[in-house]
Amino acid sequence: MYIFFLNRSQNAYFCPLFKKEMNAPKRYTITTALPYTNGPIHIGHLAGVYVPADIYARYLRLTGNDVILIGGSDEHGVPITIKAKNEGVSPQDVVDKYHAIIKKSFEDFGITFDNYSRTSAKVHHKTASEFFTTLNDKGEFIEEVTEQLYDAEANQFLADRFVVGTCPKCGNEESYGDQCENCGTSHNATDLINPKSALTGNTPTLKQTKHWFLPLDKHEAFLKEWILEGHKKDWKSNVYGQCKSWIDDGLRPRAVTRDLDWGIPVPAEGGEGKVLYVWFDAPIGYISSTIEWAEREGKDWEPYWKDKETKLVHFIGKDNIVFHCIIFPAMLKAEGSYILPENVPANEFLNLEGNKLSTSKNWAVWLPEYLEEFPGQQDVLRYALTSNAPETKDNDFTWKDFQARNNNELVAIFGNFINRVVVLTNKYYDGVTPTPNALSQVDEETLTTVKAYPDVISSSIERYRFREAQQELMNLARLGNKYLADAEPWKVIKVDAERTKTIMYVALQIASALATLSEPFLPFTSKKLKDILCHSALDAESTWNEVKTKEVLIPAGHKIRKAELLFSKIEDTTIQAQLDKLEASKKANELENAVVEPQKDTITFEDFTKLDMRVGTILEAEKMPKAKKLLVLKVDTGIDVRTIVSGIAESFTAEEVVGKRVTVLVNLAPRALRGVESEGMILMTETPDGKLVFVNPDDTAVTNGLQIS
């Protein structure tokens, strides 16, 4: 079956009606990656994981499904202990502080978790311990004594994040012991070249210790069949490709325990002084969070994890693909009673103003700060992040694009349409929906097109194409604007009052559809629009499916409220303030990371006295033809006027340097540069950001020709 539809430019085309799954799931379990509680949430987390997961969950609820959205804080692992050590507090202090900040940020931003837990909770310790014990009792682990990196001065084994060295794959000199953040490769700490302890800076030694390993090679055949054959067509190419690379490379046993004192104690003989490795206990946090939710709500948690009619979906970033597609499924398969994820729609990374997001360098847009500085504008950020979501490749967030998305799309398209409809309805009919007369062909086609949008948007959402889905929502607003612009009710009212009633009635149907269909993407706007249209006063508020099936969304005689702006224009000054914050962070990083060159070889006093340095003044300057860096200078050295060629053209113009007092090395042997003989050297230094600065005498009493000693 085909339906008449309009695209963004409102040119007609035909598309097939979206078909629901033949065997629709009975329920959905949706999980989101557990953020480390060593800092607040930033836009990279939101774009990669939480906004798409919330869109998906809200949509499924609107379509009448049984859905739980599960999340929580990852409170174990070395980053927590490093943060605690740096701040001089306990790990528990760190996780308590940031768990509260993260949880509140998610609530204020409108992420609709059914349960947001934490891995330090008793229910999680119990669940993870029991999971480990079950696998251990079944013989699913290998116990091995291996050599691990050990810091003798700190008197402890070095967990992966306590080791820094050169990545064996890409040569990054700041790779961690478990993963290189430059190339994304996972490895063991012992694979690093020139490893150093992050605790003391010492070169660690190897020392024997016993650990439990999950033999991933044992599950290789199953993973090959399940992923490479079973999910070749429905998993995103970036996810499938990374999994294939791992499997093709051959899977090896991976340790599930670590020598640490912060985490879940290993519940087995010989496990003293060891904890469950964070990658093992963290995904079990999805299960423990579900158990916590079920106990609170009086429900049975097991169907959400063990019933084959349940669809399990993990929302994560690309750095977690291996853990959620290979390691966690191997754990679930080894346990035996759990379902496996139907999909893992991992996103790529979001950059900020052309550079990688970095929490340590404060190169980020932090959610708590955004909520404070942009009050009531949660949907603007949700919209901007979804419009530019890194679904298939790394994308870049810029404040200028954020401003343009708001001003040119949310304000000028969505907000403009709603404002015109509500203002005109109040102006002409005192806010009461008019009774329509006979519908024209354009009216009929417009209403038919509106009814098509739920299926079109559904098709994109259920294929995890959230950018595309949101664009279709905006196309519905464009349809409304075009309908009003073509119908011109403000003109027609003067000559045909009855026709105007029909126009405004149709426009109100579009507005009502937008109120419902915008909820997954713009939940705060949706609520505000529903309040303006008084949806709660209707006999039954329209659900997602009713937008396409109900003949009338807002009936004649239904009264709406006065107009209220859904979005407001964001000014240049507001954006510049955010850019200034980032620039301040960049400068602070440059100063902090400024590298002081080591001292050169020692020279004698006699060596130094050979240098004849004089105070001079630049009299003339011109750019060297066909040379990017060179200026040709005429310099008064006090003993003569000479030509000096200096490589400063990228930091100064010729006009800027004329009249500058400078320090000149005058007894340097002449050297021909591009055919010009240079008779000396101007002394310069370089700032951390690469800008050249003159080393010059400031005292005006110092005259040209004076020697510097």
N, C-alpha and C positions, 0 to 999 in steps of 0.2 A: 504494500500500500504506500502511496506517495502523498505528500501534503504540499500545498502552496506555502512558500516561505520567502522571507526577505533577508538579504545579507546586510552588511554594515552600510553599504552605499544605497541600500534599499532597492537594489535591482532584483527582479524576481528570479527565483530558481526553485527547483524541486529537490526534496530530500526524502529518504525513506523514514517512516515512523520508527523511532527507537523501539527495539524489542527487549522486553525484560528477560532475564535469565529463565530458561525453561525450568530449572530446579533451583528456585530462589532459596537462599539460606534461611534457616529458621531464626537465627540470631547472629549478631555481629559482635566480635570482640576486637576492639581497636586499641593498640598500644602506641605510646610515644616514647622515644628514647629518653632515658632518665638523665637529666642534666646533673653534672657535678655540682655539689654545693660548696664550691670554693669561690663563688662570685655570682653576681646577678645575671639575668637573662639579657641577651642582646638580639639585634635584628637578624643575625645569622641563624640563631636557634629558631626564631619565629618563622623565617622564610623556609628553612630547610625541613622543619618538623611540625611545629605546633599549629600554625595557621592552616596548612593543608589538612592536617588530621581533624581540626575542628570543623572545617568546611564539610569534610566527608561525614563526620558524626552528626552534625546538625542536619545535613541533607537526608541522611538515613532516618533520623527521627521524624522529619517532616513527611517522609513517605511511609510512615507507619511501621517501621521496623523496630525490633527489639535490639537495642544497641547499648554497649557500655564503652566509654572512652576512659582508658586506664593510664595513669601516669604516676610519677613519684620522683623523689630526689635520690640520686646515687651518692651515698654518704660514706662509702668506703673507698679504698684506693690511695695511692701515694700522693696525688695532687692535694688531697685533704691534709695529710700529715705534713707536707711541705708548707702549705699555707699556715697551718698551726704553728710550725716551728718558726716561720718568718715573723709571725705576729706575737709570738711568746705566749700562746694560749693552748688549750687542749683541743684535740680534734673534735670533741663533742661541742665545744664552744663554737667552733667554726661552722659545723653543720647546723647547729641550732639557729645561728644567726642567718645564714643564707637560705636555709629551708623556708624560714618565715618570709624572707624577702621574695623568694621565687614564687612561693605559693600565692602570696598576695598579688604579685604582679600578674600572674596568670588569671586570677579572679577578676582583677580590675580591667584586664584586657579582653575578657570575655571568652577565655578558653574553657569550654564546658566539660571539664573532667567529671565523670561520675565518681571517681575516687582519685585523690592525689595523696600518695602515701610517702614513705621514706624507708630506706633500707636499714636504718638503725632501729626500726620498730621491732617489738618483740615478735609480732606475727611473721615478719620477714625472717628473722633469725631462726625461728622455728621451722618455717617452710623450707628455707634453703638448707638447713641442717638435715631435715628429713629427706630432701631430694638427694643430697650427697650420700646419705646413709643407704637409701634404696639402691642407688647405682653401685655403691661400694659392696653391698651385700650380694648383688647380682654378679659381681666380678667384672663390672664394666670399666674399672680403672686398672691402670698399671702402676705398681709401686716401684720406684727406682731411686737409687742413690746416684746423684749427679753432681757435677762440679758447678757451683754458682759463684758469681762475683761477690767478693767479701771485702769490706773496708775494715782493716785492722784497727785503725785509730778510732773509728766510730763503734767498733766492736759489734758489727751487725752485717748480715747479708744485705745486699743491695737489690731491692725490688726494682722493676724496670724503669720507673721514673726517677729513681735515685742514681741512674747511670746516664751519662751523656758522652757521645762519641761520634765518630764519622760513620755515616750510613754506608754499608757495603755496596749499595746499589747505585746511589746518585752522588755520593761524596759530600753530602750535607754534613758539616762539622758539628751541628747541634742536634743530632738525632737522639731520640730517647731510646731506652733499652727495649721497648716493645714495638715502637712504630716511629717511622720517619714522617714528620709532618710536612716535609717538603715534597716527597714523592708518593707518600701514602703507603709505602711498603711496610708490612708487618715482619718482625724478626725477633730473635732472642737477644738478650743483652750481651751474651757471649759472642754474638756475630759482629758486634761493633768493632771498628778499627780505632785503636788508641782510646779505649774507654777511660772515663774519669768519674770518680765519685762526686755526686752532686752535694754530698754532705761535707766533705773535707777538701775536695779537689785532688785527692790522692789517686794514684793508679791502683785499682783494686787487684786483689789476687784471687785465685780460684780455690774454693774450699768445698769439701763434700757435704751434701745435705740430702735428706730424703724427701721426696715429693710424690704426689699422686698425679697421674697423667690420664687424660681422656684420649684413647687411641683413635684419632680421626681416620687413620688409614683403614681401620676395621669397617668404617661406614662409607668408604669411598664409592663402592659399587651402588649402594642405595642412593647417595647424593647425586651420582652421575645420572641415574635413571630419573630421580625425582626432579632435579633441576634442569639438567641439560636436555633431557627428553620431554619431561612433563611440563616445563614452564618456558620453553623456547619462544613461544608466541605471545604469552600474556605478561611476562615480566619485562620491565623497562630494559633497554639495551645496555645501559650503564651498569645495572645490577647483574644482569645475566653475564655480561662480559667479564666483570670482576670475579664472579663465581667460577666461570669457566677457566679463567687464568689460574685460579687457586687449585682447582681440581686437576687440570691438565699438568700442573707442576708436581702433583703427587702430594697427598695429605700425610701429615706426620703427627705423632702423639703430641699433645699440648698440655702443659702443667695446669692443674686446677687448684693448686695450693701455693702459698708463698710464705716466706719467713718474715712475718710482721707481727706487730702487737695491736694493730688497729684493723678490725674487721670481724668476721664470724669465725670463731675458733673451729678448727678442723675436728669434727666429731668422730674420731677414730683413734685407735691405739697408735701411739707414736706421733700424734698430731700436736703435741705440746709445743707452744711457741710458734705455731703456724696458724694461718687463717685461710679461708677460701679466697682464691684469686678473684679480684673484683669482676673480671669478665664472666666468671662462672656464676657469682651470686647476683649480679645486677639484673640479667634478664629474668631470673626467677622472681625478681621484684614485681614483674607484671602479674605473676600468679598470686603472690602474697597480697598485692594491692587489691586484686579481685576478691580474694578471701575476706579481706578487711571490709570491702564494700558489701559483700553478701551477708556477713554477720550483722552489719549495721542495718541493712534493709530487710533482713529476715528472708533471704533467698538462698538457693542452692548454687554454689559457685561452679560446681563441676561441669554442668552442661556447657558453660562458656569456654571451657578448655578441653573437654573430653568428648563432646558430642560431635559426630561427623557432619551434622547438619548446621554446625556453627562455622562461620567464616572468620578466620583470624587474619588480621592485617597489621603489620608493623610499619609505623612511620618513623623514619630515621634519616640521618645524613649519610653521605657516601663513606665516611670514615668508619661507619658501623656495619657496613654490608656483610663482611665476612662473619662477624659475630652472630648476626641475625639470620643469615641464609645458610651458613654451614655449621658453625659451632653449636648454637642454641638448638637448631633442628636435630643435630646429632645427639644432644643431651635428651631432648624430648623423645626421640626414637629409642634411645637406650633405655629410658624409663619405661616406655611401652604403652602407657594409657592415655597419652596426650595427642591432640590433633597437631598438624603442622600448619604453618602460615600459608594462606592462599596467595598472598602477595606481599611484597616488601617494596613499596614504591619510593625508594630512596632518592633524595634530591642531591644535586651537586652543591658546591659552596657558593655563598654570596660574598662578594667583595664590597668594599666601601671606598667610594671615591677613587677607584683605580688601584687600591692596595688591599692585600689580604687583611681580613679582620684579625685583630690581635688583642686579646684581653690583657696580656702583660704590658703591651705598649699603649693601652687605653685608646686603641684605634677601633672604636666601636660606637654604635648608638645603643645605649643601655635602656632597657624597657622602663625601669623605674623613673629615670630622668625624662624619658619621652612623655610618660603619663603625667608627670608634673608640669612639664613645659608646654604640652599640647593638650590641655584639659578638654575632655569631651570629644577628642578627635581620634579615638581608637580605630574607627573604621577607615580613616584616611590612611593610616599606616597599614592596616590589613589590606586595603585595596592596592596600595603602591607595591607592597611586598608580593602580592599574588600576581599583579600585572607583570612583574619582573622576576617571577619565581625561577630559581635555577633548576628547572625540571629536567633538562637534558644536558646542560652545560653550565659551567660557572657563569654567574651574571654579576652585574655591578649595580649597587645602590648609590644613587647620587641625590643630594638634597634638591638640586634643580629639577630632576625628574620627579621627585616626590611632590614638589610644588606644582609642576605642570600637570601631573595626574590629578591633583586636587582641583586646581583652577580650571583646567581645560576639559576635564571629564566629569568629575563628581559635581562641581558647581555648575558648569556650563551646559551639561547634558542631563544628568540625572536630576539634580536639584532644580534646574531651570524648568524642566517639564512638570515636575510635581508642583512647584510654586505657581506656575501659570494655571494649572488645572484647579488648584485649591482657591487661588485668588479669584478667578473668574466664576467659579461655582458660588462663592460667597457674595460676589458682586451682583451676579444676575439673579440668583435664586435663594439668597440668604442662607447658603450652605446646604440646601436641600437638593438631593439628587433629582434632576428633572425626569419627567416621563418622556421616553423617546417616541418619535413618530416612525414612519416606515424607514427602514435602513437602506441606504444606497449601496451600490455594488462595492464602493470603496470601504464603507462601514463594515459590510459583511466580510470582505477580504481581510481587513485589519483585525477584526475579532477572531477570525479563523487563524490568522498568523499568531495572535497572542496565545491561543490555545495550544499551538505547536511548541511553544518555548519550554514548557516543563520537560518534555521528552528530549528536546535538543540539548538542554543544559544537563539533564540526567545522563545522556550519552557521554558527555565529556567528563562529568564527575566520576562516573563508574569506570572510566578508563584512566582515572587519576590525572586528567588534563585540566587542572584547576584554572590555569591562565585562560585557556580556551573557554571554559565554562563561564568565567566571570566576564569575558568579552561578549559572550552571547547575552548575558544579563544586561550589559550596557547597550547592546544592540536593541533590546526591548525598549529601553529608555529613548534611544535614537528613533525607533519606530513611533513612539508617542510624540516626540518633538516634530517629526515629519508630518504626522497626521494633523497636528494642530496648525503647523505652518501652512499646510496645503488647504485646510478647511477654513482657516481664518475666522473663528467665531467672533472676534472683536469687531470684524467688519460685517459679518452676516447678521449679527444681532440687530443692526440698524435697518435691515430690509426683510429679514425672515426669522422671526422669533422662534417659530416651531422647528425650523431646521437647526437652529442653535442648540435647542434642547437635546436633539439627537447627537450632535457633535460632542457636547459636554458629557452626555451619558456614556458615549463610547470612550472618551478620554478618561473618565473615572474608572471604567473597567480595566484599562491599561494600568492606571495608578494602583488599583487594588492588586493586580497580578504582580506588579513590582514589589509591593509591600510583602507579599508572601515569598516570592522567588529570590528576593535579595537577602533573606535571613541567613543562609549559610555564609555569605560573603560579607555582608554589612549588617550584622545583628543589631547594633545600636540604632542604626538608621531605620532598619525594618520596624523596630519597636516604635520609634518616633512616628514613622509614617502610618503604622497601624493605629496609633493614638489619634493622629490627625484625621484619619478616615473613619474613626470610631468603629473599628472592626469588632471590638468586644460587644457592641450593641447589636450586631447581626445575630440572626437565629443560630448560625454556626459559622465560625471563622473558616475561611477557605484553607484547605490543606494543599500540599503540593499537587496532588493528583486532581483535586477539585478545580484547580485553575484551568485544567484542560477539559474537564467533564461538565462543570456547572454552566448552565446557560447564562446565569447572571451572577456576577461576583458582588456587585453593589446594587441593590434594587432601587427603583424609583421611590422617592419619599424618604430615603435614608439621609439623615442629617450628619454633616461632617463639621469639624472644627475650623477655626481660623487658620490662616497660613502661618507656618513657622519654618524658618530656613533650616534645611537639612545639613547644609555645608556652608562654610564661609571662606572667602578668599584668603589665601596665605600670602602675606606681603614679602617683598624682597628683604626687608630688614630682619624679618624672622629667620629667613633662610641664611642670611649672612651671619647671624649670631651663631648658628650651628656650624657653619664653615669655619668661623673664627675659633670655636672650641676645638675642632679637629686640628686646625693649624697650630694652636697652642700645644696640643698633645704631640704633634710632630716635632716641634721645636724642643719640647721637654725631653723627648726621646733622643734627639740628636745630641743634646748636651750631656744626657746621662750616658749615652753610648759612645761619646767622643773618644777616639783612640789617640793616645799620646805616643808619638813615635819613640822607640827606645833610644837611649844615648848611643851616639856613634863611637867609634874607636877613639881612645884617648890620644890627644896630641900634646906636644910640648909648647911651652911659652914661645919658643923661637918660631914654631910653626905658625902660631897666631899672629906674631909680629910681622910676618910676611904679608898678611892681608892689609891692604890700604883702603879703608872705608871712609867715605867723605859725605858730608851733608850736601845735597844738591836740590835744584828746582827744575821741574819739567817746563821747558819753554814752548815746545811745539809737539804735536802728536798727529799721526795719521795712520789709517788702516793699511796694513800690508796687502797689496793686491793679491787676490786668489788665496789668501791665507785666513783661516777661520779664527786663529788664536792670537795672531801677532799684531802688535802696534809698533810703529817706528817713531822713536822719541828723540827730541833734541833736548839735552840735559846740560844745565849750567852746573858744573862740579866745583866751581870756585877756582879751579886751576886751568879750566878750559871749557869750551862748549863742545860736546861730543854726541855722536849718534849711538843710541842703544836700542836694540831690538828686544822687545819684552813680550812674553806669552800671556798677556793679561786682557786680551780683547773680548773674552767671553764674560769678564767681570766688570769691565769699564769701557765706556765709549771714549773716543779720542778727545771729545770736548770736555769730558769729566776730569781728565787727568792734567790738563794744562794748568799750570800754577801750583801743582802739588809739591810739597816739600818731601823729599825722599832720601833714603840711605842708598849710596852707590858704592859698589865694589869697583874701584877704578883701575886696579892693576891686574885685572883679569886679562889673559891673552886674548887679542881680537879674534873674532870668529865670523865667517861669512854665513849669513842666513838668507836664503833665496836671493842671493846676489847683493845683499846689503851687508857691509861690514859693521858688526856690533862691537863697541869698545867699552864693555863693562856689563854690570848686572845690577838691577834694582832689587833690593831686599824685600821679600814678601812673606806673608804667612797665610794660612788657609783655615777658615772656620769649619766647624763640624759639618755644615751643610754644603761645603765645597766652594764657598765664596772667598776670593782672594782679598787680602787686606794689606795695605802698605805698612811696612815697618818704618815709621818716619819720626823725626824730631818735632815735638809740638811747640816748644818754647820759641817765641818769635825773636828772642835775642840771639839765637843760634844762626850764624851766617853761613852762606855757602862756602865750601872748601875746608871747613873745620874737620879735623880728623876724629874718628870714633875709635875709642880704645877701651 
